[in-house]
Amino acid sequence: MRLDPSRDEPDTTLDLPEVSKHNWKSRDIKQLWQEPLEQFVRGRREVARAALTDPDHPRSVLWQTLPSSQAEEFLNSVDGPVDSSTSSTDGATTVVSVTPDCPLDSERILEREAGPLDILTERGVPDCCATAYERHEANGYSDPIAGVAKNTPSTNERGGELVVESPHYILNPMWAFQGWGFVDFYPCSFECDKAREVAAETGRLFREIGYGRAADALFEFLTAPTYWSGYHGLAHVKSSWCVGEYTTDDYWHEKTVRFGGYHDDYGDVDSVDFTDDETG
């Protein structure tokens, strides 16, 4: 959680416990979404590893913290010319891997001696998005959803809410706290074409590795209009399928974003068929 620098008297003693939870709006909705979205989360690490050596994916750096036994298995199974550096403590091992064309040294990244902007870029984050996120961080925001919404051309302010009318749905970040997202970074705008290209490449890898149904389900899930509000360190997220909460930046004044417009109270499970969707 970060403190909002616009506060007149920041309460630096504020210390809230970490929150990350969600609830489905009905049993039928849970039966529809839970299994494929859990499968998506299980596939994320495998896909990130595949992206590292994939010729069309922009990622050239991968940072993982694993149980030490799993880290050893990963290092023994790496396919391709990848350089890795490790650091272990209390049964866990951090592994930083880089491809041969990466200008950064894995040891320097592990020791946090490489520049944050350079690391973001080599993780596959487009330059525009990396620069925007660095600016958000400098202003005290590590979860800058409201800031990204303000920078999106189709956003209109209505009744104090930021309504994003025409986003790239594959960039929906509202459920990333559950691992439900195609990118592991914040785009500079919810209409950023370069960020969408990265997300589409990640979706392609999910299919090639065998998680196509999970990827299609998540894309369908992310197209549902989503409500997000952040206030005093807690974010509330709602769609027609699900509600959730997680720890966010300490916004002194409530920020509200509606991604893709306004959601219905309950989604119609009979209207959903994600078996033939195209993720993009």
Phi, psi and omega in degrees: 000136179245151179272137179289118183292349180277353179294140180292319180226084182301133179269090185288353178270355182296124183218096181264145175293151179294137180235135174200104183206160176210158176220136176280151187278345175200167179295319180296320178295318178299316180296329180288314192258330193299311185296310181294327179287326173295322177296321177301313181298320179297330183274351187301314183294319179298319180292319179298321178292320178294324180298328184300324183249005179283132185292339184256352179267138185285353184291133173228005176226136175226125178248124180226142169242118190228158165306141188304325180294321179289326178296319179295319177298318179297313182297328179280345186251359183300129180257112180116167183282083182245132177263132182231146172235147185227157173214129186239144174200136175052043176080003178242146181234129173267128181239124174248122182240141178226151178274163181301330182274002179282127180284352182262144178273135183299324180293321180292323177295315181299321180275007179058038178262348178275152180292138180304320180295320178296320180294316178303314182298316181286343172286355180101007180282127178304149182305318182297322182285321178296316180295318179296318181292322177300322178293318177300315180299318180297332179270003174098015183241122176256350177232069195274050183297318179295321179295320178294320179299318180297331182270005182265125186304324185273007180282133174235144177266124180227120178058034180084000179255146175266111183256113180270108190281318189226063180281166164280111188297333180294345179264006181306115183262000191295334183252014182297335179296341175264000184086011182263085180190151181269348175233149179254035177211168177267127177289160176290333179210152177284003174241019182289117181291326180292320176294321178297322178298318177297316180299319180294321177296321177295318176299322177299317180294323176303318180293314185295329181276342178117014180248032184299317180297320179296319179294319178296320179296315181296318180300317178298319180298319183288342179283348178289130177309137188231133177262135177224134173223141178236132184200125177050047171085003182230132177254139175247132183234136181217143167218185179287352182254328197206157170232152180204167177218147173203162180284130181228193177294158182273079177290123181288324174247139183300133175249132181232131179232135173246108184273113180082014178103214188251136184266154172283161179297316181225139177278155179264107184295332181288344182270358187259129172215098184260015183283339183239011182291156172251125182279108179173000000 
